[in-house]
Amino acid sequence: MRERRPRPWDGWPLSVKLGVAGTAVVLAACWAVSFDAIVVGARAASIPAVLALLCPVIVDGEMAIGTLALVAVSRHVKARTRVYLGVLILASVAVSMAANMAAPYTRGVPDALPAPWSYLASGVPSLWIALIVHQFLILWRHAIPPPNGGTGTASASEVLTVDEELALAARSQALEAARGLAEMRLALEGARPVPPTPLRKQGTRKPPPPPRSNAAPGTKRELVLLALRGEATTEDGHDVPRDNDSAIARHAGCSRTFVGKVRAELAGARTQEQEAGA
């Protein structure tokens, strides 16, 4: 007899299992009642009976999809994007509540909605197409990382949270303190001569060169300038993308605002050089 495969919910506490089951039951009951009310409202707006069965999927489905999208990207988007997604969810809630509250009036009376209410109800699917597509693009942009290490700002791994900013600041302070101690010790003890490099034996492989950015460590500004010139590499040997401010900030241990300032200064210096040469 084969052993039973472990299930993802095997390790859940009993309270969580009961909560999930109860939520599913309540959600199914609410959706069934709302389904009937929205179908009745659609029939009252002169929508054919077959197509009226799709209206609950449009209205209540947007609530579910919008909630999932908001939870998925809420930590990686700006406040205005979160507010926009919340407004879309509230719009679906308002339409669903309006259909449920009007059900006693529209039930059993075909074409009961007069103008302009029937016109508004018939125009909901067209508006919802645009909202759903835009909502999907927001979810795709901020939840799916770009292929081959692209430079889109949509990648969740490239968006620095407050905790990451604090960690980078602490790391940069620790590096500055370590460099200061090293310079002080060299000043007290004196510079030691560098031993000559031993000759390689025949048949041995030459060790790979260290990363250029690590071979000549400097301040955060120097690390950012190296990355903007395309001369910086990561610890695993990959080039730091020169057009990705987030990657440069992580490499140099600074904020993206600082990278933007250095990039602007470098662009201004290049412009002045071009004008002087002309």
N, C-alpha and C positions, 0 to 999 in steps of 0.2 A: 504494500500500500504506500503510495507516494505521500511524502510529507507536505503539509499545507505551506504554501509560500507566504512569507510575511507580508502583511498589508501595511500601507503607510499609516493607517489609523490604529494599528495595534498598540502603539506606545502612547496614545492619547489618554489623558485622565477620563474617568467616567463623566465628570461634569462637562468636559468639552464635547464628548460624544453625545450626551443628552442635549447640550446646547445646539449642536449642529443639526441633530434630528428635529428638534423643536422648531428651529429656524426654517428648515426645509418645509415642514408641515404648514407653518403659518404663512410662509411665502407662497406656497401652492394655493392655499385657501384665498389669500388676498388677490392673487392673480386671477383666480377663477371668477371671483365676484367682479373685479375690475374688467375682465374680459367681456363678461356679459353686458356691462354698462356701456363700454366703448362700442361694442357691436351695435347695440340699440341706438346709440347716438349717431353712429355712422349711417345706419338705415334711415334715421330721421332726417339726415342731411342729403337724402336721395342718392346715396352711394349703393351700388348693386350689392345684393346679399352675399355673393361669393367674395367680392373685394372687401366687404365690411368685416369679414373674418380676419383680414390682415391688419386692420387698424390697431388692435391691441398690441400686435407685435411691433408696430412702428412707435407707439407712444410709450408703453411700458418697457419695451426692449431698449429704447434710448436711455431710460433711467438706469437700467442695469449696466449697459455698456459704458455710459458716462461715469457712473460710480467707479467701475473698474479702471477706466482710463485716469480718473482723478487720483485714485490711490496709487496707481503705478508710476505716475510722473510728478506727484506733488513735491517730492524732495529734490527734483532736478530742474524745476522750472521757476520762473519768476512769479510774484504774487498776482500780477494781472492775468497770467495764464490760468492760475488756479481759480481766480474769480470768474474768468470766462467759462471754464468747464462747469463750475458750480451754477452759473446762470443757465447753461444748457440743461442741466439736470432739473433745476427748479422750473424751467419752462415745460418740460415733460410732466413734472408733477402737477403743474397748474392745469395742463390740458386734461390729464387723467382725472383730476379731482372735479373739473368742470363737467366731464362726461358722466362721472358717477353721481354728482349732485343733480344733474338734469335727467337722470334715468327715470324717476317717477313721471316726468312730463313726457318724455320721448318713448317710453315703453308702450308697445302695442299700437302706436299711432304712426303709420308710415308718412314720411315727408312732413313731420310735425314741426321741424325747425323753420321759422320764417327767415326771409332775408333781413339783415346780412349775415345772420348766424350760420345759415347753411353754406354760404360762400366761404366763411372763415374755416368751417370744419372741413370742407372739400379742399382747401388750400394747404392744410397741415402737412400732407405727405410731400408736397413740393419743397416746402421750407425745411422739412426734416432731412431731405436728401442732402442739401447743402451743409446742414449742421453736422450730420453724421460723417460726411466725407472730410470736413475740416477737422472734426474731432479725431478721426482715424489718422490723419496726417500728423497731428500733434503727438499722438501716441507713438506713431512710427518714428518720428524725428527724435524724440527724447528717450525712447525705451530701447531702440535697436541700435547697437554700435555700428559705425561705418565700417565697410570691409577693408582689409589690408591696412589697418591702422590709419584710416582717413583722418581728416582734420575737421570734420563737422562738429559744431558745438552741441549737436544733439546727443552725443554719446553720454550715457550716464556716468561712465568711468572718467570722462574728461571734465565734468562739472564739479568744482570744488565746493564742498559744504563748509559750514562754519567750523566744524571739528577739524577738517583737513587744513583749513587756513591756519587755525591755531597750532596744529601739529607742525606745519611748515615754518611758522614763525619761531616756535620753540627749537626746531632743528637748526634754523639759521643762527639763532642766538648761541646754541651749543657749539656750532662750527666756528663762529667768531671767537668764542671764549677759548676753544682748543687751539686755534691759530695764534691767539695772543700769548697763551702759555708757552707754545712752541717757540715763538720768536723771543720771548723773554729768556727761555733756557739757552737758546743759541747765543743770545747776547752775553749771558753770564759765563757760559762754558767756552765760547769761541767756536767758530766753524771748524768742523772736522774735515780732513781731506777725504775726497771720494776715492775709494779703492779702485784700481784699474779693473776693467772688464776682462775676465778670463777668456782665453781663446776657446772657440768651440771645436769639439772633436769632429772628425770626419764621420758623416753618416747620422749626426744628431740633427734634430729639427730645431730650427730657430724659434724661440718663444714668440708668441704674438705680441705686438706692441701694445702698451696700455692705452686706454682711451685718451683722446687729445685733451678733453676737458678735465680729466683727472691728473694728467701728466703735468699740468701747470695750473694748480689750484689758485684761485684768486677770490676777489670779492664777488658779491652777488651781481654787481653790475658787469664785471668782466665775464662771468659765466653766461649772463644774458647776451652780451655782445658776441661771444663765441657762437652761441646757439643761433643768433640772428644771421650770422655770416655763414652758417652751415658747417661749422668746424667743431661742433660738440657731439659727443657720443655718450650713450648710456652705459651703465655698468656691464650690461650683457653684450655690448659691442654694436648696438643699433644706433643709427644717426638720429639725433633729436630733430624732429620736423621744425623747420625754421618758420613756418607759417601757422604754428599751433601754439598760441599763448599759454594754454593750460599745460601742455607738455613742457614748455620752457620754464614755466613757474615751478613745476614739480622738480625739474632738473636742477634749477638754481636755488631752490628753497626760498622763494619769494612769492609775492602775490601777482595775480594777472594784471592788476593796475600798474604795478611797477614795470612789468614787461611792456605794457602799452606805452608808458612814458619813454622808456629806453628806445623802443621802436620808432616813436615819433621824433626823438632827438636824432637818431641815426638817419631817418629820412630827410630831416631838415639839413643835416650836414652834407648829405649827398646832393641835395638841391643846390646848396651854396657852392659846392665844388663844380657842379655843372654850369652854374651861372658864371663863376669865375673863369672857367675854361672857355666859355663862349665869348 
